[in-house]
Amino acid sequence: METNIGSTDRLVRLVAGVILAALGLANFGGVVELGYTVALIAIVVGAVLVGTALTRMCLIYRIIGVDTCATR
């Protein structure tokens, strides 16, 4: 598959994904109080962001025709 995520977009997704996943996991560890549902959503969204950053391909970008890759 063709990549459609550029370097800056990739870095932002990676950092935001790790932070969200860490907050969700911290909730289950008793470090922060977010609530079960919010923590679970944070973990899932964080995992999706990290996954799209690592693969450099976003299905939503593909559907709506967005491409943040600078080189082709």
PDB file of N, CA, C, O and CB in Angstrom:
ATOM      1  N   MET A   1       0.835  -1.191   0.000  1.00  0.00           N
ATOM      2  CA  MET A   1       0.000   0.000   0.000  1.00  0.00           C
ATOM      3  C   MET A   1       0.873   1.246   0.000  1.00  0.00           C
ATOM      4  O   MET A   1       1.962   1.260   0.573  1.00  0.00           O
ATOM      5  CB  MET A   1      -0.946   0.003   1.212  1.00  0.00           C
ATOM      6  N   GLU A   2       0.385   2.272  -0.641  1.00  0.00           N
ATOM      7  CA  GLU A   2       1.092   3.542  -0.680  1.00  0.00           C
ATOM      8  C   GLU A   2       0.950   4.281   0.643  1.00  0.00           C
ATOM      9  O   GLU A   2      -0.111   4.265   1.267  1.00  0.00           O
ATOM     10  CB  GLU A   2       0.575   4.405  -1.828  1.00  0.00           C
ATOM     11  N   THR A   3       2.025   4.923   1.060  1.00  0.00           N
ATOM     12  CA  THR A   3       1.969   5.713   2.291  1.00  0.00           C
ATOM     13  C   THR A   3       1.279   7.038   2.018  1.00  0.00           C
ATOM     14  O   THR A   3       1.373   7.570   0.912  1.00  0.00           O
ATOM     15  CB  THR A   3       3.386   5.949   2.863  1.00  0.00           C
ATOM     16  N   ASN A   4       0.586   7.575   3.015  1.00  0.00           N
ATOM     17  CA  ASN A   4      -0.055   8.875   2.861  1.00  0.00           C
ATOM     18  C   ASN A   4       0.112   9.735   4.123  1.00  0.00           C
ATOM     19  O   ASN A   4      -0.644  10.683   4.336  1.00  0.00           O
ATOM     20  CB  ASN A   4      -1.541   8.693   2.538  1.00  0.00           C
ATOM     21  N   ILE A   5       1.105   9.396   4.958  1.00  0.00           N
ATOM     22  CA  ILE A   5       1.376  10.158   6.169  1.00  0.00           C
ATOM     23  C   ILE A   5       2.810  10.666   6.096  1.00  0.00           C
ATOM     24  O   ILE A   5       3.750   9.883   5.960  1.00  0.00           O
ATOM     25  CB  ILE A   5       1.145   9.294   7.452  1.00  0.00           C
ATOM     26  N   GLY A   6       2.966  11.981   6.188  1.00  0.00           N
ATOM     27  CA  GLY A   6       4.277  12.602   6.142  1.00  0.00           C
ATOM     28  C   GLY A   6       4.996  12.551   7.479  1.00  0.00           C
ATOM     29  O   GLY A   6       4.463  12.036   8.462  1.00  0.00           O
ATOM     30  N   SER A   7       6.213  13.088   7.510  1.00  0.00           N
ATOM     31  CA  SER A   7       7.061  13.018   8.700  1.00  0.00           C
ATOM     32  C   SER A   7       6.477  13.730   9.902  1.00  0.00           C
ATOM     33  O   SER A   7       6.454  13.170  10.999  1.00  0.00           O
ATOM     34  CB  SER A   7       8.402  13.594   8.398  1.00  0.00           C
ATOM     35  N   THR A   8       6.002  14.954   9.719  1.00  0.00           N
ATOM     36  CA  THR A   8       5.435  15.715  10.841  1.00  0.00           C
ATOM     37  C   THR A   8       4.171  15.054  11.345  1.00  0.00           C
ATOM     38  O   THR A   8       3.980  14.908  12.553  1.00  0.00           O
ATOM     39  CB  THR A   8       5.140  17.165  10.425  1.00  0.00           C
ATOM     40  N   ASP A   9       3.319  14.659  10.440  1.00  0.00           N
ATOM     41  CA  ASP A   9       2.075  13.968  10.806  1.00  0.00           C
ATOM     42  C   ASP A   9       2.392  12.684  11.567  1.00  0.00           C
ATOM     43  O   ASP A   9       1.730  12.357  12.553  1.00  0.00           O
ATOM     44  CB  ASP A   9       1.230  13.651   9.544  1.00  0.00           C
ATOM     45  N   ARG A  10       3.390  11.973  11.110  1.00  0.00           N
ATOM     46  CA  ARG A  10       3.789  10.717  11.743  1.00  0.00           C
ATOM     47  C   ARG A  10       4.275  10.957  13.174  1.00  0.00           C
ATOM     48  O   ARG A  10       3.902  10.223  14.090  1.00  0.00           O
ATOM     49  CB  ARG A  10       4.889  10.026  10.917  1.00  0.00           C
ATOM     50  N   LEU A  11       5.097  11.974  13.364  1.00  0.00           N
ATOM     51  CA  LEU A  11       5.622  12.283  14.688  1.00  0.00           C
ATOM     52  C   LEU A  11       4.506  12.692  15.647  1.00  0.00           C
ATOM     53  O   LEU A  11       4.487  12.259  16.799  1.00  0.00           O
ATOM     54  CB  LEU A  11       6.667  13.391  14.597  1.00  0.00           C
ATOM     55  N   VAL A  12       3.578  13.524  15.176  1.00  0.00           N
ATOM     56  CA  VAL A  12       2.460  13.958  16.010  1.00  0.00           C
ATOM     57  C   VAL A  12       1.591  12.767  16.403  1.00  0.00           C
ATOM     58  O   VAL A  12       1.185  12.652  17.560  1.00  0.00           O
ATOM     59  CB  VAL A  12       1.617  15.014  15.275  1.00  0.00           C
ATOM     60  N   ARG A  13       1.304  11.886  15.457  1.00  0.00           N
ATOM     61  CA  ARG A  13       0.501  10.698  15.740  1.00  0.00           C
ATOM     62  C   ARG A  13       1.202   9.790  16.748  1.00  0.00           C
ATOM     63  O   ARG A  13       0.567   9.259  17.659  1.00  0.00           O
ATOM     64  CB  ARG A  13       0.214   9.926  14.445  1.00  0.00           C
ATOM     65  N   LEU A  14       2.502   9.616  16.585  1.00  0.00           N
ATOM     66  CA  LEU A  14       3.251   8.741  17.476  1.00  0.00           C
ATOM     67  C   LEU A  14       3.261   9.280  18.906  1.00  0.00           C
ATOM     68  O   LEU A  14       3.007   8.534  19.852  1.00  0.00           O
ATOM     69  CB  LEU A  14       4.681   8.571  16.970  1.00  0.00           C
ATOM     70  N   VAL A  15       3.550  10.559  19.065  1.00  0.00           N
ATOM     71  CA  VAL A  15       3.595  11.166  20.400  1.00  0.00           C
ATOM     72  C   VAL A  15       2.207  11.163  21.043  1.00  0.00           C
ATOM     73  O   VAL A  15       2.062  10.775  22.202  1.00  0.00           O
ATOM     74  CB  VAL A  15       4.141  12.608  20.320  1.00  0.00           C
ATOM     75  N   ALA A  16       1.193  11.591  20.299  1.00  0.00           N
ATOM     76  CA  ALA A  16      -0.168  11.629  20.841  1.00  0.00           C
ATOM     77  C   ALA A  16      -0.660  10.226  21.184  1.00  0.00           C
ATOM     78  O   ALA A  16      -1.320  10.034  22.205  1.00  0.00           O
ATOM     79  CB  ALA A  16      -1.126  12.292  19.840  1.00  0.00           C
ATOM     80  N   GLY A  17      -0.345   9.250  20.342  1.00  0.00           N
ATOM     81  CA  GLY A  17      -0.768   7.878  20.590  1.00  0.00           C
ATOM     82  C   GLY A  17      -0.136   7.293  21.835  1.00  0.00           C
ATOM     83  O   GLY A  17      -0.806   6.628  22.624  1.00  0.00           O
ATOM     84  N   VAL A  18       1.144   7.539  22.011  1.00  0.00           N
ATOM     85  CA  VAL A  18       1.828   7.027  23.200  1.00  0.00           C
ATOM     86  C   VAL A  18       1.277   7.688  24.463  1.00  0.00           C
ATOM     87  O   VAL A  18       1.073   7.019  25.476  1.00  0.00           O
ATOM     88  CB  VAL A  18       3.348   7.265  23.094  1.00  0.00           C
ATOM     89  N   ILE A  19       1.037   8.988  24.405  1.00  0.00           N
ATOM     90  CA  ILE A  19       0.491   9.696  25.569  1.00  0.00           C
ATOM     91  C   ILE A  19      -0.904   9.179  25.918  1.00  0.00           C
ATOM     92  O   ILE A  19      -1.193   8.911  27.084  1.00  0.00           O
ATOM     93  CB  ILE A  19       0.441  11.213  25.302  1.00  0.00           C
ATOM     94  N   LEU A  20      -1.761   9.040  24.921  1.00  0.00           N
ATOM     95  CA  LEU A  20      -3.116   8.531  25.177  1.00  0.00           C
ATOM     96  C   LEU A  20      -3.100   7.115  25.744  1.00  0.00           C
ATOM     97  O   LEU A  20      -3.802   6.816  26.710  1.00  0.00           O
ATOM     98  CB  LEU A  20      -3.938   8.557  23.892  1.00  0.00           C
ATOM     99  N   ALA A  21      -2.301   6.256  25.143  1.00  0.00           N
ATOM    100  CA  ALA A  21      -2.227   4.881  25.627  1.00  0.00           C
ATOM    101  C   ALA A  21      -1.665   4.832  27.045  1.00  0.00           C
ATOM    102  O   ALA A  21      -2.136   4.051  27.872  1.00  0.00           O
ATOM    103  CB  ALA A  21      -1.366   4.029  24.687  1.00  0.00           C
ATOM    104  N   ALA A  22      -0.667   5.656  27.328  1.00  0.00           N
ATOM    105  CA  ALA A  22      -0.082   5.684  28.668  1.00  0.00           C
ATOM    106  C   ALA A  22      -1.094   6.182  29.700  1.00  0.00           C
ATOM    107  O   ALA A  22      -1.164   5.650  30.808  1.00  0.00           O
ATOM    108  CB  ALA A  22       1.169   6.572  28.686  1.00  0.00           C
ATOM    109  N   LEU A  23      -1.874   7.197  29.340  1.00  0.00           N
ATOM    110  CA  LEU A  23      -2.909   7.687  30.261  1.00  0.00           C
ATOM    111  C   LEU A  23      -3.958   6.613  30.529  1.00  0.00           C
ATOM    112  O   LEU A  23      -4.382   6.426  31.670  1.00  0.00           O
ATOM    113  CB  LEU A  23      -3.582   8.947  29.692  1.00  0.00           C
ATOM    114  N   GLY A  24      -4.369   5.920  29.496  1.00  0.00           N
ATOM    115  CA  GLY A  24      -5.346   4.849  29.671  1.00  0.00           C
ATOM    116  C   GLY A  24      -4.813   3.740  30.551  1.00  0.00           C
ATOM    117  O   GLY A  24      -5.521   3.241  31.426  1.00  0.00           O
ATOM    118  N   LEU A  25      -3.572   3.355  30.325  1.00  0.00           N
ATOM    119  CA  LEU A  25      -2.972   2.305  31.143  1.00  0.00           C
ATOM    120  C   LEU A  25      -2.732   2.776  32.571  1.00  0.00           C
ATOM    121  O   LEU A  25      -2.856   1.993  33.513  1.00  0.00           O
ATOM    122  CB  LEU A  25      -1.664   1.839  30.523  1.00  0.00           C
ATOM    123  N   ALA A  26      -2.388   4.054  32.735  1.00  0.00           N
ATOM    124  CA  ALA A  26      -2.184   4.616  34.079  1.00  0.00           C
ATOM    125  C   ALA A  26      -3.484   4.587  34.871  1.00  0.00           C
ATOM    126  O   ALA A  26      -3.466   4.428  36.092  1.00  0.00           O
ATOM    127  CB  ALA A  26      -1.648   6.062  33.991  1.00  0.00           C
ATOM    128  N   ASN A  27      -4.594   4.737  34.193  1.00  0.00           N
ATOM    129  CA  ASN A  27      -5.885   4.647  34.874  1.00  0.00           C
ATOM    130  C   ASN A  27      -6.093   3.262  35.463  1.00  0.00           C
ATOM    131  O   ASN A  27      -6.526   3.124  36.608  1.00  0.00           O
ATOM    132  CB  ASN A  27      -7.025   4.983  33.911  1.00  0.00           C
ATOM    133  N   PHE A  28      -5.785   2.242  34.681  1.00  0.00           N
ATOM    134  CA  PHE A  28      -5.961   0.875  35.168  1.00  0.00           C
ATOM    135  C   PHE A  28      -4.938   0.527  36.241  1.00  0.00           C
ATOM    136  O   PHE A  28      -5.152  -0.389  37.035  1.00  0.00           O
ATOM    137  CB  PHE A  28      -5.858  -0.113  34.015  1.00  0.00           C
ATOM    138  N   GLY A  29      -3.823   1.258  36.266  1.00  0.00           N
ATOM    139  CA  GLY A  29      -2.820   1.051  37.306  1.00  0.00           C
ATOM    140  C   GLY A  29      -3.106   1.841  38.566  1.00  0.00           C
ATOM    141  O   GLY A  29      -2.393   1.707  39.560  1.00  0.00           O
ATOM    142  N   GLY A  30      -4.144   2.663  38.533  1.00  0.00           N
ATOM    143  CA  GLY A  30      -4.525   3.438  39.705  1.00  0.00           C
ATOM    144  C   GLY A  30      -3.771   4.739  39.868  1.00  0.00           C
ATOM    145  O   GLY A  30      -3.880   5.380  40.914  1.00  0.00           O
ATOM    146  N   VAL A  31      -3.003   5.155  38.857  1.00  0.00           N
ATOM    147  CA  VAL A  31      -2.213   6.389  38.945  1.00  0.00           C
ATOM    148  C   VAL A  31      -3.081   7.613  38.699  1.00  0.00           C
ATOM    149  O   VAL A  31      -2.929   8.624  39.384  1.00  0.00           O
ATOM    150  CB  VAL A  31      -1.056   6.360  37.939  1.00  0.00           C
ATOM    151  N   VAL A  32      -3.982   7.539  37.738  1.00  0.00           N
ATOM    152  CA  VAL A  32      -4.912   8.633  37.433  1.00  0.00           C
ATOM    153  C   VAL A  32      -6.336   8.093  37.475  1.00  0.00           C
ATOM    154  O   VAL A  32      -6.551   6.883  37.415  1.00  0.00           O
ATOM    155  CB  VAL A  32      -4.599   9.272  36.037  1.00  0.00           C
ATOM    156  N   GLU A  33      -7.290   8.983  37.575  1.00  0.00           N
ATOM    157  CA  GLU A  33      -8.707   8.590  37.616  1.00  0.00           C
ATOM    158  C   GLU A  33      -9.429   9.172  36.403  1.00  0.00           C
ATOM    159  O   GLU A  33      -9.796  10.347  36.394  1.00  0.00           O
ATOM    160  CB  GLU A  33      -9.386   9.072  38.942  1.00  0.00           C
ATOM    161  N   LEU A  34      -9.626   8.352  35.395  1.00  0.00           N
ATOM    162  CA  LEU A  34     -10.324   8.791  34.188  1.00  0.00           C
ATOM    163  C   LEU A  34     -11.691   8.139  34.040  1.00  0.00           C
ATOM    164  O   LEU A  34     -12.568   8.682  33.368  1.00  0.00           O
ATOM    165  CB  LEU A  34      -9.486   8.493  32.967  1.00  0.00           C
ATOM    166  N   GLY A  35     -11.872   7.019  34.640  1.00  0.00           N
ATOM    167  CA  GLY A  35     -13.067   6.225  34.413  1.00  0.00           C
ATOM    168  C   GLY A  35     -12.743   5.119  33.435  1.00  0.00           C
ATOM    169  O   GLY A  35     -11.897   5.280  32.556  1.00  0.00           O
ATOM    170  N   TYR A  36     -13.416   4.002  33.592  1.00  0.00           N
ATOM    171  CA  TYR A  36     -13.132   2.814  32.790  1.00  0.00           C
ATOM    172  C   TYR A  36     -13.323   3.057  31.296  1.00  0.00           C
ATOM    173  O   TYR A  36     -12.454   2.708  30.497  1.00  0.00           O
ATOM    174  CB  TYR A  36     -14.016   1.671  33.234  1.00  0.00           C
ATOM    175  N   THR A  37     -14.440   3.648  30.915  1.00  0.00           N
ATOM    176  CA  THR A  37     -14.757   3.844  29.501  1.00  0.00           C
ATOM    177  C   THR A  37     -13.777   4.809  28.834  1.00  0.00           C
ATOM    178  O   THR A  37     -13.290   4.549  27.734  1.00  0.00           O
ATOM    179  CB  THR A  37     -16.186   4.364  29.347  1.00  0.00           C
ATOM    180  N   VAL A  38     -13.495   5.916  29.503  1.00  0.00           N
ATOM    181  CA  VAL A  38     -12.566   6.906  28.946  1.00  0.00           C
ATOM    182  C   VAL A  38     -11.175   6.301  28.798  1.00  0.00           C
ATOM    183  O   VAL A  38     -10.502   6.529  27.793  1.00  0.00           O
ATOM    184  CB  VAL A  38     -12.510   8.166  29.840  1.00  0.00           C
ATOM    185  N   ALA A  39     -10.744   5.536  29.789  1.00  0.00           N
ATOM    186  CA  ALA A  39      -9.426   4.903  29.723  1.00  0.00           C
ATOM    187  C   ALA A  39      -9.354   3.904  28.579  1.00  0.00           C
ATOM    188  O   ALA A  39      -8.353   3.846  27.864  1.00  0.00           O
ATOM    189  CB  ALA A  39      -9.101   4.207  31.046  1.00  0.00           C
ATOM    190  N   LEU A  40     -10.397   3.127  28.404  1.00  0.00           N
ATOM    191  CA  LEU A  40     -10.429   2.144  27.320  1.00  0.00           C
ATOM    192  C   LEU A  40     -10.406   2.835  25.953  1.00  0.00           C
ATOM    193  O   LEU A  40      -9.703   2.392  25.045  1.00  0.00           O
ATOM    194  CB  LEU A  40     -11.678   1.252  27.442  1.00  0.00           C
ATOM    195  N   ILE A  41     -11.162   3.902  25.809  1.00  0.00           N
ATOM    196  CA  ILE A  41     -11.162   4.664  24.553  1.00  0.00           C
ATOM    197  C   ILE A  41      -9.787   5.267  24.298  1.00  0.00           C
ATOM    198  O   ILE A  41      -9.310   5.261  23.164  1.00  0.00           O
ATOM    199  CB  ILE A  41     -12.233   5.776  24.586  1.00  0.00           C
ATOM    200  N   ALA A  42      -9.145   5.787  25.343  1.00  0.00           N
ATOM    201  CA  ALA A  42      -7.808   6.374  25.201  1.00  0.00           C
ATOM    202  C   ALA A  42      -6.804   5.331  24.726  1.00  0.00           C
ATOM    203  O   ALA A  42      -5.959   5.621  23.879  1.00  0.00           O
ATOM    204  CB  ALA A  42      -7.343   6.985  26.532  1.00  0.00           C
ATOM    205  N   ILE A  43      -6.892   4.136  25.260  1.00  0.00           N
ATOM    206  CA  ILE A  43      -5.977   3.070  24.853  1.00  0.00           C
ATOM    207  C   ILE A  43      -6.209   2.683  23.394  1.00  0.00           C
ATOM    208  O   ILE A  43      -5.251   2.516  22.640  1.00  0.00           O
ATOM    209  CB  ILE A  43      -6.146   1.840  25.762  1.00  0.00           C
ATOM    210  N   VAL A  44      -7.453   2.541  22.996  1.00  0.00           N
ATOM    211  CA  VAL A  44      -7.763   2.142  21.619  1.00  0.00           C
ATOM    212  C   VAL A  44      -7.338   3.231  20.628  1.00  0.00           C
ATOM    213  O   VAL A  44      -6.702   2.937  19.615  1.00  0.00           O
ATOM    214  CB  VAL A  44      -9.273   1.848  21.471  1.00  0.00           C
ATOM    215  N   VAL A  45      -7.687   4.478  20.918  1.00  0.00           N
ATOM    216  CA  VAL A  45      -7.309   5.577  20.022  1.00  0.00           C
ATOM    217  C   VAL A  45      -5.788   5.704  19.972  1.00  0.00           C
ATOM    218  O   VAL A  45      -5.217   5.908  18.901  1.00  0.00           O
ATOM    219  CB  VAL A  45      -7.951   6.916  20.487  1.00  0.00           C
ATOM    220  N   GLY A  46      -5.139   5.586  21.112  1.00  0.00           N
ATOM    221  CA  GLY A  46      -3.677   5.643  21.152  1.00  0.00           C
ATOM    222  C   GLY A  46      -3.049   4.543  20.317  1.00  0.00           C
ATOM    223  O   GLY A  46      -2.085   4.788  19.592  1.00  0.00           O
ATOM    224  N   ALA A  47      -3.586   3.333  20.411  1.00  0.00           N
ATOM    225  CA  ALA A  47      -3.056   2.216  19.630  1.00  0.00           C
ATOM    226  C   ALA A  47      -3.251   2.438  18.131  1.00  0.00           C
ATOM    227  O   ALA A  47      -2.370   2.116  17.334  1.00  0.00           O
ATOM    228  CB  ALA A  47      -3.728   0.910  20.056  1.00  0.00           C
ATOM    229  N   VAL A  48      -4.393   2.982  17.753  1.00  0.00           N
ATOM    230  CA  VAL A  48      -4.648   3.271  16.332  1.00  0.00           C
ATOM    231  C   VAL A  48      -3.676   4.338  15.832  1.00  0.00           C
ATOM    232  O   VAL A  48      -3.124   4.211  14.739  1.00  0.00           O
ATOM    233  CB  VAL A  48      -6.118   3.737  16.117  1.00  0.00           C
ATOM    234  N   LEU A  49      -3.466   5.383  16.624  1.00  0.00           N
ATOM    235  CA  LEU A  49      -2.534   6.443  16.218  1.00  0.00           C
ATOM    236  C   LEU A  49      -1.107   5.904  16.072  1.00  0.00           C
ATOM    237  O   LEU A  49      -0.420   6.226  15.103  1.00  0.00           O
ATOM    238  CB  LEU A  49      -2.559   7.593  17.240  1.00  0.00           C
ATOM    239  N   VAL A  50      -0.671   5.102  17.012  1.00  0.00           N
ATOM    240  CA  VAL A  50       0.668   4.513  16.921  1.00  0.00           C
ATOM    241  C   VAL A  50       0.749   3.578  15.711  1.00  0.00           C
ATOM    242  O   VAL A  50       1.748   3.582  14.991  1.00  0.00           O
ATOM    243  CB  VAL A  50       1.019   3.744  18.226  1.00  0.00           C
ATOM    244  N   GLY A  51      -0.289   2.785  15.487  1.00  0.00           N
ATOM    245  CA  GLY A  51      -0.301   1.878  14.342  1.00  0.00           C
ATOM    246  C   GLY A  51      -0.226   2.601  13.002  1.00  0.00           C
ATOM    247  O   GLY A  51       0.510   2.186  12.106  1.00  0.00           O
ATOM    248  N   THR A  52      -0.989   3.683  12.869  1.00  0.00           N
ATOM    249  CA  THR A  52      -0.942   4.436  11.610  1.00  0.00           C
ATOM    250  C   THR A  52       0.384   5.158  11.452  1.00  0.00           C
ATOM    251  O   THR A  52       0.865   5.336  10.333  1.00  0.00           O
ATOM    252  CB  THR A  52      -2.093   5.443  11.542  1.00  0.00           C
ATOM    253  N   ALA A  53       0.984   5.578  12.567  1.00  0.00           N
ATOM    254  CA  ALA A  53       2.299   6.223  12.493  1.00  0.00           C
ATOM    255  C   ALA A  53       3.362   5.222  12.043  1.00  0.00           C
ATOM    256  O   ALA A  53       4.233   5.565  11.244  1.00  0.00           O
ATOM    257  CB  ALA A  53       2.684   6.833  13.860  1.00  0.00           C
ATOM    258  N   LEU A  54       3.300   4.008  12.540  1.00  0.00           N
ATOM    259  CA  LEU A  54       4.302   3.008  12.188  1.00  0.00           C
ATOM    260  C   LEU A  54       4.144   2.506  10.755  1.00  0.00           C
ATOM    261  O   LEU A  54       5.138   2.228  10.084  1.00  0.00           O
ATOM    262  CB  LEU A  54       4.226   1.842  13.149  1.00  0.00           C
ATOM    263  N   THR A  55       2.914   2.389  10.285  1.00  0.00           N
ATOM    264  CA  THR A  55       2.697   1.909   8.914  1.00  0.00           C
ATOM    265  C   THR A  55       2.710   3.035   7.888  1.00  0.00           C
ATOM    266  O   THR A  55       2.821   2.786   6.688  1.00  0.00           O
ATOM    267  CB  THR A  55       1.379   1.169   8.828  1.00  0.00           C
ATOM    268  N   ARG A  56       2.595   4.280   8.363  1.00  0.00           N
ATOM    269  CA  ARG A  56       2.556   5.477   7.510  1.00  0.00           C
ATOM    270  C   ARG A  56       1.390   5.437   6.517  1.00  0.00           C
ATOM    271  O   ARG A  56       1.482   5.992   5.422  1.00  0.00           O
ATOM    272  CB  ARG A  56       3.877   5.622   6.748  1.00  0.00           C
ATOM    273  N   MET A  57       0.300   4.779   6.904  1.00  0.00           N
ATOM    274  CA  MET A  57      -0.882   4.696   6.057  1.00  0.00           C
ATOM    275  C   MET A  57      -2.129   4.873   6.913  1.00  0.00           C
ATOM    276  O   MET A  57      -2.326   4.168   7.902  1.00  0.00           O
ATOM    277  CB  MET A  57      -0.926   3.350   5.296  1.00  0.00           C
ATOM    278  N   CYS A  58      -2.967   5.828   6.516  1.00  0.00           N
ATOM    279  CA  CYS A  58      -4.200   6.105   7.241  1.00  0.00           C
ATOM    280  C   CYS A  58      -5.386   5.866   6.301  1.00  0.00           C
ATOM    281  O   CYS A  58      -5.491   6.485   5.242  1.00  0.00           O
ATOM    282  CB  CYS A  58      -4.208   7.569   7.797  1.00  0.00           C
ATOM    283  N   LEU A  59      -6.267   4.964   6.705  1.00  0.00           N
ATOM    284  CA  LEU A  59      -7.418   4.625   5.877  1.00  0.00           C
ATOM    285  C   LEU A  59      -8.358   5.821   5.708  1.00  0.00           C
ATOM    286  O   LEU A  59      -8.892   6.043   4.621  1.00  0.00           O
ATOM    287  CB  LEU A  59      -8.174   3.446   6.486  1.00  0.00           C
ATOM    288  N   ILE A  60      -8.558   6.582   6.768  1.00  0.00           N
ATOM    289  CA  ILE A  60      -9.442   7.756   6.680  1.00  0.00           C
ATOM    290  C   ILE A  60      -8.868   8.777   5.706  1.00  0.00           C
ATOM    291  O   ILE A  60      -9.607   9.350   4.906  1.00  0.00           O
ATOM    292  CB  ILE A  60      -9.640   8.401   8.074  1.00  0.00           C
ATOM    293  N   TYR A  61      -7.552   9.012   5.763  1.00  0.00           N
ATOM    294  CA  TYR A  61      -6.920   9.901   4.787  1.00  0.00           C
ATOM    295  C   TYR A  61      -7.149   9.385   3.373  1.00  0.00           C
ATOM    296  O   TYR A  61      -7.448  10.163   2.466  1.00  0.00           O
ATOM    297  CB  TYR A  61      -5.413  10.033   5.068  1.00  0.00           C
ATOM    298  N   ARG A  62      -7.010   8.075   3.183  1.00  0.00           N
ATOM    299  CA  ARG A  62      -7.186   7.479   1.857  1.00  0.00           C
ATOM    300  C   ARG A  62      -8.606   7.709   1.347  1.00  0.00           C
ATOM    301  O   ARG A  62      -8.798   8.026   0.173  1.00  0.00           O
ATOM    302  CB  ARG A  62      -6.873   5.971   1.896  1.00  0.00           C
ATOM    303  N   ILE A  63      -9.606   7.550   2.224  1.00  0.00           N
ATOM    304  CA  ILE A  63     -11.005   7.698   1.826  1.00  0.00           C
ATOM    305  C   ILE A  63     -11.316   9.129   1.422  1.00  0.00           C
ATOM    306  O   ILE A  63     -11.999   9.357   0.424  1.00  0.00           O
ATOM    307  CB  ILE A  63     -11.929   7.266   2.957  1.00  0.00           C
ATOM    308  N   ILE A  64     -10.814  10.107   2.197  1.00  0.00           N
ATOM    309  CA  ILE A  64     -11.153  11.513   1.906  1.00  0.00           C
ATOM    310  C   ILE A  64     -10.124  12.193   0.976  1.00  0.00           C
ATOM    311  O   ILE A  64     -10.266  13.371   0.649  1.00  0.00           O
ATOM    312  CB  ILE A  64     -11.256  12.302   3.222  1.00  0.00           C
ATOM    313  N   GLY A  65      -9.094  11.446   0.556  1.00  0.00           N
ATOM    314  CA  GLY A  65      -8.157  11.971  -0.424  1.00  0.00           C
ATOM    315  C   GLY A  65      -7.067  12.875   0.122  1.00  0.00           C
ATOM    316  O   GLY A  65      -6.531  13.705  -0.612  1.00  0.00           O
ATOM    317  N   VAL A  66      -6.728  12.730   1.401  1.00  0.00           N
ATOM    318  CA  VAL A  66      -5.683  13.550   2.011  1.00  0.00           C
ATOM    319  C   VAL A  66      -4.364  12.802   1.923  1.00  0.00           C
ATOM    320  O   VAL A  66      -4.314  11.589   2.124  1.00  0.00           O
ATOM    321  CB  VAL A  66      -6.027  13.898   3.492  1.00  0.00           C
ATOM    322  N   ASP A  67      -3.284  13.541   1.616  1.00  0.00           N
ATOM    323  CA  ASP A  67      -1.955  12.961   1.561  1.00  0.00           C
ATOM    324  C   ASP A  67      -0.973  13.970   2.127  1.00  0.00           C
ATOM    325  O   ASP A  67      -0.778  15.030   1.533  1.00  0.00           O
ATOM    326  CB  ASP A  67      -1.571  12.556   0.111  1.00  0.00           C
ATOM    327  N   THR A  68      -0.346  13.667   3.264  1.00  0.00           N
ATOM    328  CA  THR A  68       0.596  14.598   3.869  1.00  0.00           C
ATOM    329  C   THR A  68       2.034  14.235   3.568  1.00  0.00           C
ATOM    330  O   THR A  68       2.944  14.858   4.116  1.00  0.00           O
ATOM    331  CB  THR A  68       0.390  14.653   5.355  1.00  0.00           C
ATOM    332  N   CYS A  69       2.276  13.243   2.713  1.00  0.00           N
ATOM    333  CA  CYS A  69       3.623  12.882   2.295  1.00  0.00           C
ATOM    334  C   CYS A  69       4.152  13.957   1.351  1.00  0.00           C
ATOM    335  O   CYS A  69       3.477  14.345   0.398  1.00  0.00           O
ATOM    336  CB  CYS A  69       3.643  11.482   1.613  1.00  0.00           C
ATOM    337  N   ALA A  70       5.346  14.427   1.622  1.00  0.00           N
ATOM    338  CA  ALA A  70       5.915  15.483   0.795  1.00  0.00           C
ATOM    339  C   ALA A  70       6.524  14.930  -0.488  1.00  0.00           C
ATOM    340  O   ALA A  70       6.517  15.609  -1.516  1.00  0.00           O
ATOM    341  CB  ALA A  70       6.965  16.250   1.576  1.00  0.00           C
ATOM    342  N   THR A  71       7.046  13.720  -0.444  1.00  0.00           N
ATOM    343  CA  THR A  71       7.727  13.163  -1.614  1.00  0.00           C
ATOM    344  C   THR A  71       6.879  12.111  -2.306  1.00  0.00           C
ATOM    345  O   THR A  71       6.176  11.334  -1.659  1.00  0.00           O
ATOM    346  CB  THR A  71       9.065  12.562  -1.211  1.00  0.00           C
ATOM    347  N   ARG A  72       6.952  12.097  -3.602  1.00  0.00           N
ATOM    348  CA  ARG A  72       6.256  11.094  -4.422  1.00  0.00           C
ATOM    349  C   ARG A  72       7.144  10.704  -5.551  1.00  0.00           C
ATOM    350  O   ARG A  72       6.767   9.870  -6.374  1.00  0.00           O
ATOM    351  CB  ARG A  72       4.908  11.618  -4.954  1.00  0.00           C
TER     352      ARG A  72
END
